[in-house]
Amino acid sequence: MFETSIVMVGNVLTAPEWRRIESSQHLVAKFRVASTARRWDRENNCWVDGDTMRLRVTAWRKLAEGVASSIGVGDPVIVYGRIYTREWNDDQGQKRLSYEMEAFSIGHDLSRGRGRFFRNRPAPALTVVDDAEADALVRGEPSVAVDESEAPVRFGDGVGEPVPDEMEPSFLEVVAGLSDEPEPEEEEEKEEETAPRRSRRGAKREPVAA
């Protein structure tokens, strides 16, 4: 669930080697990649090598075939995959630890050279078989037809008979849930009568006799 995926840019240290898994007899291509950091040395005004990381990379299936036929020692590559640690005991009984990477995608670093891509040939298409022999198989297992008298449920069981003079629903009623009948017109809202309001702001006051 919590996998650590990284992208490694480096050079191939060893030529890809085919290995066979003893338990599953699957083939896998395995090689080593080294990535060295570069930093600027201010005292000498030049670039120098920094820390180096080395990983064992494994490739499976079609990716393994492409790696074995396309990658050689010293090639600049970009590897994307899942990194993990593996622990084991050596012949002397000491615990050993190694960092390995299961590659999902591998390619040449084209910023350091040129290359040309050749697509894999597609696998032959499968023909769909639709005959009596194929119909007799259910999930790959043979089956036999059941007689109508042995069927637990037949067509129409549990469904009431149609009511006489009942109209079949239209397309709008079944799909959209609408009816062909026109909707009743809404009553017009009556306007409320508002009495005129008198304003005192513009009224003139008559002088009062002394």
Backbone as a ProteinNet text record, in pm:
[ID]
protein_1_A
[PRIMARY]
MFETSIVMVGNVLTAPEWRRIESSQHLVAKFRVASTARRWDRENNCWVDGDTMRLRVTAWRKLAEGVASSIGVGDPVIVYGRIYTREWNDDQGQKRLSYEMEAFSIGHDLSRGRGRFFRNRPAPALTVVDDAEADALVRGEPSVAVDESEAPVRFGDGVGEPVPDEMEPSFLEVVAGLSDEPEPEEEEEKEEETAPRRSRRGAKREPVAA
[TERTIARY]
83.1	0	85.7	184.7	272.3	404	406.1	525.8	599.5	731.2	817	864.9	817.9	857.3	954.4	1060.2	1161.4	1197.8	1263.9	1321.4	1472.3	1547.3	1693.4	1757.1	1846.1	1920.9	2066.3	2118.4	2256.4	2309.3	2408.5	2474.3	2467.3	2464.8	2458.7	2596.4	2603.6	2731.9	2759.2	2656	2673.4	2575.7	2613	2526.4	2403.9	2287.7	2168.2	2188.9	2143.1	2159.8	2022.6	1998.7	1873.7	1881	1775.7	1765.7	1629.1	1622.7	1497.2	1457.6	1333.4	1283.6	1252.7	1308.1	1292.5	1148.4	1078.4	944	842.2	849.5	751.2	805.9	936.9	1001.4	988.6	964.2	956.3	1095.6	1113.8	1240.7	1240	1353.9	1368.4	1506.5	1515.4	1643.5	1692	1820.2	1874.9	2007.3	2025.5	2150.5	2165.3	2280	2308.9	2323.6	2276.1	2281.8	2345	2428.8	2492.8	2456.9	2425.5	2393.7	2485.4	2564	2661.4	2620.6	2612.3	2576.5	2695.7	2668.5	2771.9	2751.8	2861	2854.5	2967.8	2948.4	3045.1	3143.9	3273	3379.5	3423.9	3389.4	3421.1	3571	3642.1	3785.6	3862.6	3827.9	3898.9	3824.9	3702.7	3623.5	3601.7	3548.3	3520.9	3416.3	3358.7	3262.3	3333.6	3288.9	3348.1	3235.5	3273	3175.6	3139.7	3010.9	2963.3	2934.5	2828.3	2791.3	2736.5	2755.2	2711.8	2612.6	2508.8	2410.3	2406.8	2413.7	2411.1	2290.6	2220	2100.3	2100.9	2044.8	2013.3	1875.5	1864.4	1739.1	1692.1	1563.7	1503.8	1390.8	1380.3	1276.5	1208.1	1075.7	996.1	928.9	893	809.3	866.6	781.3	823.9	933.6	928	1033.8	1168.3	1169.8	1294.9	1350.8	1264.2	1311.1	1371.4	1306.5	1362.5	1493.9	1506.5	1632.4	1745.2	1719.4	1824.5	1874	1788.8	1827.8	1870.2	1856.9	1880.9	1983.3	2012.9	2096.1	2228.3	2336.3	2469.2	2540.9	2659.3	2738.6	2778.6	2760.9	2798.1	2688.5	2576.4	2468.6	2404.6	2379.8	2304.8	2156.1	2096.3	1957.5	1878.5	1746.4	1651.7	1559	1555.9	1480.8	1373.8	1251.7	1140.8	1085.6	1073	1022.5	1007.3	990.6	967.2	1095.3	1136.5	1258.2	1221.8	1302.2	1278.1	1411.6	1413.6	1532.4	1510	1619.3	1613.8	1721.3	1682.2	1773.3	1789.1	1910.4	1937	2063.9	2089.2	2209.6	2304.1	2431.8	2530.5	2576.9	2678.8	2729.3	2789.6	2839.2	2898.7	2798.6	2670.3	2567.6	2549.5	2614.2	2601.4	2483.4	2414.4	2302	2352.7	2293.7	2329.7	2205.3	2228.9	2121	2156.3	2058.7	2080.9	1956.9	1979.4	1870.9	1846.9	1722.7	1687.1	1570.4	1552.3	1450.6	1380.5	1249.1	1166.9	1121.5	1173.6	1152.6	1015.3	951.3	827	852.7	954	985.8	1134.5	1199.4	1342.9	1364.7	1449.4	1481.7	1618.2	1671.9	1800.2	1782.7	1887	1889	1930.7	1833.5	1860.8	1928.1	1945.3	2023.5	2173.1	2212	2353.3	2381.4	2285.7	2307.6	2182.2	2183.4	2071.1	2030	1905.2	1854.6	1738.1	1694.9	1581.7	1494.9	1364.9	1271	1211.5	1205.9	1144.8	1034.7	913.3	800.8	802.8	748.4	731.9	618.6	632	526.9	406.6	286.8	169.3	141.4	84.1	49.1	-64.4	-68.9	-177.3	-312.8	-408.2	-542.6	-612.4	-695.1	-770.6	-904.4	-943.8	-1072.7	-1179.9	-1294.1	-1404.9	-1480	-1493.3	-1563.5	-1703.6	-1803.3	-1943.5	-2013.4	-2009.7	-2072.9	-2136.5	-2189.5	-2257.1	-2160.9	-2037.9	-1939.9	-1905.2	-1893.3	-1862.7	-1981.5	-2105.2	-2223.3	-2239.9	-2186.4	-2201.1	-2106.9	-2010.9	-1914.5	-1957.1	-1954.1	-1981.6	-1858.1	-1787.8	-1661.9	-1562.1	-1564	-1470.5	-1513.6	-1627.9	-1673.7	-1791.5	-1800.1	-1910.6	-2043.6	-2151.4	-2284.7	-2385.1	-2503.8	-2609.4	-2734	-2819.1	-2942	-3041.4	-3120	-3220.5	-3356.2	-3432.4	-3565	-3659.3	-3760.1	-3852.5	-3927.6	-3952.9	-4023.2	-3936.7	-3805.3	-3714.7	-3673.2	-3712	-3671.6	-3741.9	-3669.7	-3734.7	-3829.4	-3802.4	-3887.3	-3898.4	-4021.3	-4043.8	-4092.5	-4099.7	-4139.6	-4283.2	-4306.8	-4439.4	-4475.6	-4392.5	-4424.6	-4412.6	-4514.2	-4512.3	-4553.4	-4591	-4632.5	-4782.7	-4856.4	-5001.3	-5043.5	-5168.5	-5221.4	-5260.3	-5252.4	-5286.4	-5433.8	-5463.2	-5599.7	-5664.8	-5794.2	-5858.3	-5867.1	-5857.9	-5867.4	-5758.7	-5650.4	-5540	-5448.1	-5418.9	-5333.3	-5186.5	-5108.5	-4964.9	-4899	-4798.8	-4731.6	-4656.8	-4654.1	-4583.4	-4433.9	-4360.8	-4215.2	-4178.5	-4250.7	-4219.5	-4245.6	-4351.4	-4383.2	-4281.6	-4230.2	-4136.5	-3997.1	-3947.3	-3808.9	-3794	-3872.2	-3855.3	-3949	-4047.9	-4142.2	-4236	-4260.1	-4347.2	-4480.8	-4575.8	-4708.9	-4741.9	-4822.6	-4862.8	-4970.4	-5039.9	-5147.1	-5089.7	-5152.9	-5099.6	-5115.5	-5018.9	-5022.3	-5123.3	-5196.9	-5293.9	-5223.3	-5295.1	-5234.5	-5235.9	-5129.2	-5118.7	-5205.2	-5267.7	-5350.1	-5261.6	-5309.9	-5234.1	-5244.3	-5133.8	-5130.3	-5198.4	-5279.6	-5348.4	-5254.7	-5259.5	-5175.5	-5239.5	-5157.7	-5206.6	-5223.1	-5340.3	-5367.5	-5298.5	-5221.1	-5146.4	-5204.4	-5234.2	-5289.1	-5179.8	-5213.9	-5110.7	-5068.6	-4938.9	-4883.7	-4857.6	-4893.1	-4869.8	-4733.3	-4665.6	-4533.3	-4538.9	-4476.5	-4475.9	-4353	-4259.3	-4135.6	-4160.4	-4247.1	-4268.2	-4382	-4453.7	-4569.2	-4522.9	-4591.2	-4558	-4643	-4580.1	-4649.9	-4695.2	-4823.5	-4876.3	-4830.4	-4803.6	-4758.2	-4873.1	-4831.4	-4927.7	-4938.8	-5061.8	-5080.4	-5036.5	-4971.2	-4917.7	-5030.1
-120.8	0	124.7	128.5	245	212	227.6	199.8	329.8	318.4	433.8	424.6	513.6	516.3	631.6	606.9	708.2	704.9	811.5	820.4	834.9	744.8	742	770.1	866.8	902.5	866.5	775.7	731.3	654.4	568.6	488.7	341.9	257.3	113.1	61.6	-9.7	-63.9	-203.7	-286.1	-424.3	-453.2	-543.8	-582.2	-655.8	-635.5	-707.6	-858.8	-926.3	-1071.4	-1134.8	-1241.9	-1314.1	-1406.9	-1401.9	-1490	-1557.5	-1679.8	-1753.9	-1776	-1738.4	-1758.4	-1906.4	-1967.6	-2111.4	-2149.2	-2066.4	-2103.5	-2093.5	-1987	-1965.2	-1990.8	-2010.5	-2031.8	-1911.7	-1792.2	-1671.5	-1616.1	-1553.2	-1492.3	-1344.5	-1295.9	-1156.6	-1108.9	-983.3	-921.8	-837.3	-851.8	-786.2	-717.9	-594	-521	-416.2	-348.3	-248.9	-111.2	-10.4	127.9	212.2	307.1	399	541.4	620.2	761.2	843.2	930.6	1012.5	1158.5	1221.4	1363.4	1449.1	1565.1	1659.5	1789.8	1845	1971.9	2062.8	2193.7	2293.8	2322.1	2305.4	2331.7	2476.9	2561.4	2704.1	2730.7	2648.4	2672	2648.1	2539.5	2505.9	2550.4	2608.5	2656.2	2546.6	2432.8	2323	2230.7	2145.9	2048.6	1923.4	1868.5	1746.8	1648.7	1520.6	1416.6	1421.6	1396.2	1392.2	1250	1233.9	1101.7	1016.7	885.1	789.7	691.4	660.5	560.5	450.1	325.6	209.5	123.1	79	-2.2	-120.5	-230.9	-343.3	-319.8	-330.9	-306.3	-436.7	-466.5	-584.7	-540.6	-607.1	-578.5	-708.7	-701.3	-819.8	-810.2	-926.1	-941.4	-865.1	-785.2	-714.3	-612.7	-552	-457.2	-527.1	-649.3	-724.9	-755.7	-788.1	-814.7	-690.3	-574.1	-451	-412.5	-436.5	-404.5	-493.1	-622.4	-715.3	-687.5	-633.1	-609.5	-465.9	-375.7	-234	-167.3	-221	-151.7	-225.6	-146.7	-201.6	-128.6	-175.2	-115.6	27.1	119.6	259	344.7	286.3	364.6	456.1	582.3	670.2	636.9	608.7	564.2	643	640.9	695.4	581.2	548.2	433.4	483.2	440.7	473	342.1	336.4	213.6	223.7	108.5	97.4	53.4	126.5	94.5	25.9	-72.6	-146.7	-203.7	-253.1	-314	-464	-538.3	-683.7	-727	-806.2	-853.9	-1005.5	-1053.8	-1197.4	-1224.3	-1350.6	-1393.8	-1461.9	-1422.7	-1480.3	-1615.9	-1673	-1805.4	-1805.1	-1690.9	-1681.6	-1647.7	-1635.6	-1606.4	-1458.9	-1372.2	-1229	-1172.8	-1078.3	-1015.1	-916.3	-923.8	-834.6	-756.5	-638.4	-549.9	-491.5	-488.2	-432.1	-354.9	-252.4	-172.2	-217.5	-248.8	-296	-214.1	-221.7	-141.8	-227.8	-233.8	-301	-197.5	-207.2	-103.2	-116.1	-1.8	8.3	58.2	143.7	200.9	234.9	208.1	233.2	291.3	393	453.1	518	546.5	615.1	764.5	823.7	967.7	1038.5	1093.5	1154.5	1289.8	1342.9	1465	1438	1312.4	1275.3	1192.4	1181.8	1105.4	1100.5	1016.5	1002.2	856.5	834.6	698.7	693.7	573.4	551.8	442.8	464.4	374.7	276.8	150.8	45.5	-19.3	-14.7	-71.6	-224.5	-281.9	-426.9	-467.3	-582.8	-633.1	-672.4	-628.2	-662.3	-811.9	-860.5	-1001.8	-1031.8	-1152.9	-1186.6	-1175.5	-1122.7	-1103.9	-1237.9	-1244.2	-1365.3	-1360.7	-1473.9	-1482.9	-1525.3	-1461.1	-1491.8	-1612	-1714.5	-1836.7	-1831.8	-1844	-1841.5	-1959.8	-2074.1	-2193.6	-2270.4	-2387.8	-2467.9	-2514.2	-2544.7	-2589.5	-2477.2	-2352.8	-2239.8	-2205.3	-2220.7	-2191.3	-2291.2	-2410.7	-2512.6	-2491.1	-2399.1	-2373.2	-2250	-2261	-2150.1	-2130	-2016.7	-1988.2	-2102	-2159.2	-2265.4	-2403.5	-2418.3	-2548.1	-2594.4	-2723.8	-2773.2	-2764.6	-2742.7	-2732	-2797.4	-2831	-2892.7	-2806.1	-2813.3	-2735.5	-2794.1	-2708.7	-2748.8	-2753.3	-2863	-2875.2	-2772.9	-2733	-2629.9	-2674.4	-2804.4	-2854.4	-2849.3	-2848	-2842.2	-2700	-2602.9	-2464.1	-2411.9	-2350.8	-2300	-2184.1	-2103.2	-1989.3	-1985.2	-1962.2	-1949.9	-1809.6	-1779.4	-1646	-1618.6	-1504.7	-1464.1	-1504.4	-1588.3	-1628.2	-1508.9	-1490.8	-1382.5	-1248.2	-1243.5	-1118.4	-1124.1	-1021.4	-1019.3	-1005.9	-1052.4	-1041.2	-897	-852.2	-713.5	-684	-564.3	-519.4	-490.3	-532.8	-503.9	-354.4	-317.3	-178.4	-89.7	-150.5	-70.3	-25.4	103.4	158.1	133.6	98	80.3	216.1	225.6	354.9	398.5	529.6	585.3	595.1	636	648.8	753.1	865.9	972	928.5	849.8	804.1	703.3	618.3	514.9	571.9	649.1	695.6	824.3	925.7	1057	1082.5	996.8	1018.5	1133.7	1166.7	1276.9	1224.1	1310.9	1275.4	1358.4	1295.8	1369	1472.6	1463.3	1556.2	1692.5	1798.6	1932.6	1966	2036.5	2075.3	2187.5	2191.3	2300.4	2433.6	2536.7	2668.8	2725.2	2788.6	2847.7	2973.1	2990.7	3108.7	3231.4	3334.6	3458.5	3520.2	3565.1	3627.8	3764.4	3790.3	3917.7	4022.5	4136.6	4245.5	4310	4331.3	4394.7	4544.1	4593.1	4735.2	4809.5	4903.6	4982.7	5122.4	5168.3	5304.2	5406.1	5520.1	5624.1	5684.2	5699.5	5757	5905.3	5983.3	6126.2	6157.5	6242.1	6283.1	6422.3	6440.3	6568.1	6651.7	6593.5	6666.5	6787.6	6773.7	6884.5	6977.6	6952.5	7038.3	7169.5	7280.7	7412.3	7443.9	7501.7	7539.3	7684.5	7711.5	7848.8	7923.3	8051.4	8130.5	8141.8	8137.4	8149.1	8294.3	8342.1	8484.7	8504.7	8620	8650.8	8698.5
0	0	0	92.4	101.8	32.6	-99.1	-176.7	-206	-216.1	-244	-387.2	-470.4	-611.4	-634.1	-709.6	-736.4	-884.8	-927.2	-1061.1	-1044.4	-1104.7	-1091	-1225.7	-1228.3	-1349.2	-1325.4	-1406.4	-1384.8	-1503.4	-1474.7	-1578	-1541.2	-1643.5	-1624.2	-1584.9	-1472.6	-1425.4	-1478.6	-1485.2	-1531.1	-1644.5	-1730.7	-1841.9	-1789.5	-1850	-1805.8	-1812.7	-1708.1	-1696.8	-1677.4	-1754.7	-1739.6	-1618.9	-1536.7	-1420.1	-1421.9	-1368.4	-1362.1	-1216.8	-1183.6	-1048.6	-1029.4	-925.8	-907.3	-874.5	-797.5	-755	-868.9	-948.5	-1055.1	-1195.2	-1208.7	-1337.7	-1431.5	-1377.3	-1457.5	-1482.9	-1599.6	-1634.5	-1596.8	-1552.6	-1512.2	-1554.3	-1598.6	-1635	-1518	-1485.2	-1367.1	-1403.3	-1356.3	-1378.3	-1268.2	-1266.2	-1163.8	-1228.1	-1155.9	-1201.6	-1091.5	-1131.6	-1037.4	-1074.8	-974	-992.6	-903.2	-965.5	-892.7	-901	-785.7	-780.7	-823.4	-878.9	-921.6	-847	-794.9	-722.3	-767.8	-746.4	-788.7	-676.1	-707.1	-610.2	-625.8	-527.9	-537.3	-524.7	-450.1	-432.5	-561.9	-631.5	-755.5	-881.9	-863.6	-977.3	-1082.2	-1034.7	-1127.1	-1064.9	-1150.4	-1103.6	-1055	-944.1	-887.9	-856.4	-844.2	-811.8	-663.8	-637.1	-499.5	-456	-378.3	-329.8	-443.9	-430	-532.3	-472.2	-547.8	-506.8	-611.5	-564.6	-652.8	-617.5	-718.3	-698.2	-793.2	-745.7	-832.7	-891.7	-1021.4	-1091.5	-1154.2	-1134.3	-1194.2	-1287.4	-1400.2	-1499.4	-1536.1	-1555.1	-1581.2	-1718.5	-1772.7	-1891.3	-2012.1	-2078.8	-2199	-2169.4	-2051.6	-2015.8	-2006.6	-1955.2	-1946.4	-2084.9	-2180.1	-2315.9	-2379.4	-2356.8	-2411.6	-2348.3	-2217.4	-2148.3	-2199	-2212.1	-2253.1	-2394.3	-2480.4	-2619.2	-2647.7	-2550.4	-2579.6	-2488.7	-2372.8	-2274.1	-2257.6	-2254.1	-2233.1	-2121.7	-2090.3	-1982.4	-2020.5	-1928.3	-1950.4	-2010.2	-2050.5	-2110.1	-2005.4	-2041.4	-1950.8	-1958.8	-1845.1	-1843	-1739	-1756.4	-1659.8	-1620.8	-1493.5	-1443.8	-1347.7	-1369.5	-1278.6	-1223	-1089.8	-1030.8	-880.9	-818.1	-674.1	-605.7	-503.6	-430	-299.3	-261.2	-137	-88.4	34.1	92.4	107	95.6	110.8	209.2	305.3	408.2	396	420.3	419	499	526.5	598	499.9	506.7	416.6	468.7	403.4	442.1	581.8	627	759.7	868.8	830.3	928.9	960.6	884.9	909.1	828.8	889.8	823	719.1	600.3	491.2	449.6	394.1	350.6	215.5	126.9	-6.1	-48.3	-130.2	-185.3	-329.4	-359.3	-492	-545.8	-675.9	-743.5	-846.8	-837.9	-938.1	-1039.8	-1159.9	-1260.3	-1324.3	-1342.7	-1418.4	-1561	-1575.6	-1706.1	-1708.4	-1821.3	-1838.2	-1977	-1984.5	-2113.4	-2110.8	-2228.8	-2238.6	-2208.8	-2152.6	-2126	-2254.3	-2326.8	-2456.6	-2445.8	-2324.7	-2309.5	-2323.3	-2323.3	-2334	-2458.2	-2546.8	-2669.1	-2752.7	-2854.2	-2945.3	-2952.4	-2987.8	-3000.6	-3096.4	-3128.9	-3217.4	-3157.7	-3164.2	-3097.6	-3197.9	-3158.6	-3239.4	-3155.4	-3207.1	-3134.5	-3136.7	-3028.4	-3025.2	-3118.2	-3176.4	-3262.9	-3178.2	-3217.7	-3137.4	-3140.7	-3032.7	-3025.1	-3121.8	-3175.9	-3269.5	-3201.9	-3276.8	-3222.1	-3203.4	-3100	-3071.6	-3145.1	-3201.1	-3269.5	-3169.2	-3177.2	-3087.6	-3142.2	-3057.4	-3096.4	-3038.4	-3124.7	-3082.8	-3146.5	-3078.4	-3130.5	-3015	-3046.7	-2944.5	-2835.9	-2873.7	-2774.4	-2677	-2730	-2642.3	-2553.4	-2605.7	-2524.2	-2411.4	-2426.8	-2323.2	-2206.2	-2217.2	-2109.9	-2032.1	-1900.7	-1810.5	-1723.2	-1747.6	-1677	-1696.2	-1818.6	-1850.9	-1807.7	-1739.9	-1692.2	-1777.6	-1809.3	-1892.3	-1817.5	-1893.4	-1836.2	-1930.5	-1877.4	-1956.3	-1945.2	-2046.8	-2046.8	-1947.4	-1882.6	-1785.4	-1853.9	-1830.8	-1889.2	-1827	-1904.2	-1856.8	-1732.1	-1721.1	-1603.1	-1477.8	-1492.5	-1378.4	-1343.5	-1424.1	-1398.1	-1273.6	-1180.1	-1058.5	-1086.1	-1186	-1221.4	-1373.2	-1421.3	-1564.6	-1596.9	-1723.4	-1766	-1724.1	-1657.7	-1615	-1475.2	-1408	-1271.5	-1177.1	-1092.7	-995.3	-1050.7	-1178.5	-1241.3	-1264.5	-1216.7	-1231.5	-1375.6	-1403.1	-1538.2	-1567.9	-1692.1	-1725.7	-1704.7	-1660.9	-1638.5	-1773.8	-1793.9	-1923.7	-1949.5	-2075.7	-2122.3	-2060.4	-2017.1	-1960.9	-2073.7	-2077.3	-2182.1	-2147.7	-2246.8	-2225.8	-2207.1	-2120.6	-2099.2	-2223.6	-2243.1	-2357.9	-2329.1	-2431.8	-2416.8	-2313	-2311.3	-2216.6	-2073.2	-2053.7	-1919.4	-1867.7	-1954.7	-1912.2	-1891.4	-1987.5	-1983.7	-1905.1	-1940.7	-1880.4	-1764.4	-1741.7	-1634.1	-1661.1	-1788.9	-1825.2	-1875.9	-1882	-1930	-2052	-2144	-2263.7	-2235.8	-2121	-2089.9	-2058.9	-2105.3	-2076.4	-1929	-1877.1	-1736.8	-1717.8	-1601.9	-1577.3	-1566.4	-1622	-1619.7	-1478.6	-1445.1	-1311.8	-1303.8	-1190.4	-1169.8	-1158.8	-1222	-1218.1	-1079	-1034.3	-901.6	-908.4	-808.8	-801.4	-744.8	-809.3	-761.9	-640	-542.6	-420.3	-443	-396.7	-410.2	-297.5	-337.5	-238.9	-235.9	-115.9	-100.5	-120.2	-184.4	-203.6	-70.1	-58	63.7	44.3	147.7	143.8	200.6	132.9	178.3	238	351.9	421.1	387.3	312.8	286.5	197.6	97.7	3.3	43.4	154.2	194.1	252.4	218.5	269.7	393.2	491.3	613.8	605.6	646.9	646.1	770.5	754.9	873.1	976.1	1101.8	1213.7	1255.1	1272.7	1313.2	1456.7	1478.4	1612.2	1703.1
[MASK]
++++++++++++++++++++++++++++++++++++++++++++++++++++++++++++++++++++++++++++++++++++++++++++++++++++++++++++++++++++++++++++++++++++++++++++++++++++++++++++++++++++++++++++++++++++++++++++++++++++++++++++++++++

